[in-house]
């Protein structure tokens, strides 16, 4: 009989794009976040409390799978992730994060459109707050949400990284579109 984990395995992953903290719990990824973000402690506490587990610095099969898939994403070879996830947050946050997962690679939507998509059009600020609390950056693509006026808005990894990620996806989409037309 397999005993469920009582801890969250965490490991650090440094890439040219950013440095991440990756966490897994019971064979699912629960953290893929920016190691030095402003809300680091808040996000970590929420995940630990939700899962009733503490961090242990060690890798896992899921963390290693996440590293491979993130590397493929950053080189334009992967547009979606197939890593098992545990989403730790309030019901409202989970609703927002599930909606984020439906945003197509290379596309963006506004916070206002995201609020409408979850049938809560008056919750634009709350949607923005939930978006910023996402513990599974890149995997749950919060970088694809922008302000209604077309500006980038905020991002836990910083606006220059958000700009780079959107540019990466745009270039990859353009390349794929060009290749399929030939």
Residue pairs with C-beta under 8 A, 6 or more apart in sequence:
4 26
5 25
5 26
5 53
6 53
7 25
7 53
7 54
7 55
7 56
8 23
8 24
8 25
8 30
8 31
8 47
8 48
8 51
8 53
8 54
8 55
8 56
9 23
9 24
9 25
9 56
9 57
9 58
9 59
9 60
9 63
10 21
10 22
10 23
10 31
10 55
10 56
10 57
10 58
10 63
11 21
11 22
11 57
11 58
11 59
11 60
11 63
12 19
12 20
12 21
12 22
12 35
13 19
13 20
13 21
13 22
13 63
13 66
13 67
13 70
14 20
15 70
15 71
15 74
16 74
17 74
17 161
17 164
17 165
18 34
18 35
18 157
18 161
19 34
19 35
19 36
20 32
20 33
20 34
20 35
20 70
20 137
21 31
21 32
21 33
21 34
21 35
21 40
22 29
22 31
22 32
22 63
22 66
22 67
23 29
23 30
23 31
23 32
23 47
23 55
23 63
24 30
24 60
24 61
24 62
24 63
24 66
25 51
25 53
25 86
26 86
27 60
27 61
27 62
27 84
28 62
28 83
28 84
28 85
28 86
29 62
29 63
29 66
29 83
29 84
29 85
29 86
29 136
29 139
30 47
30 51
30 85
30 86
30 87
30 88
30 135
30 136
31 43
31 44
31 47
31 135
31 136
32 66
32 70
32 135
32 136
32 137
32 138
32 139
33 40
33 43
33 134
33 135
33 136
33 137
33 156
34 40
34 137
34 156
34 157
34 161
37 43
37 156
37 157
38 156
39 132
39 133
39 156
42 133
43 133
43 135
44 55
46 88
46 89
46 133
46 135
47 88
47 135
48 54
48 55
50 88
50 89
51 86
51 88
62 83
62 84
65 83
66 81
66 83
66 139
69 78
69 81
69 82
69 83
70 138
72 78
73 79
73 81
73 138
74 168
76 168
76 171
76 172
76 175
79 105
79 106
79 169
79 172
80 105
81 138
81 139
83 139
85 136
85 139
85 140
87 94
87 97
87 98
87 136
87 140
88 135
89 97
89 130
89 133
89 135
92 123
92 126
92 130
93 130
93 133
95 118
96 114
96 118
96 127
96 130
96 131
97 130
97 134
97 136
97 140
97 142
99 114
99 117
99 118
100 114
100 131
100 134
100 140
100 141
100 142
100 144
100 145
101 140
101 141
102 117
103 109
103 141
103 144
103 145
105 141
105 169
105 172
105 173
106 169
106 170
106 172
106 173
107 144
108 144
108 145
108 146
108 166
109 117
109 144
109 145
109 146
110 145
110 146
110 147
110 148
111 124
111 127
111 128
111 131
111 145
111 146
111 147
111 148
111 153
112 121
112 124
112 148
114 127
114 131
114 145
115 121
115 122
115 123
115 124
115 126
115 127
118 127
120 126
120 127
128 145
128 153
128 154
131 142
131 145
132 142
132 154
132 156
134 140
134 142
134 156
137 143
137 156
137 157
138 165
142 155
142 156
143 155
143 157
143 161
143 162
143 165
143 166
144 166
144 169
145 153
146 152
146 153
147 153
152 159
152 162
152 163
152 166
155 161
155 162
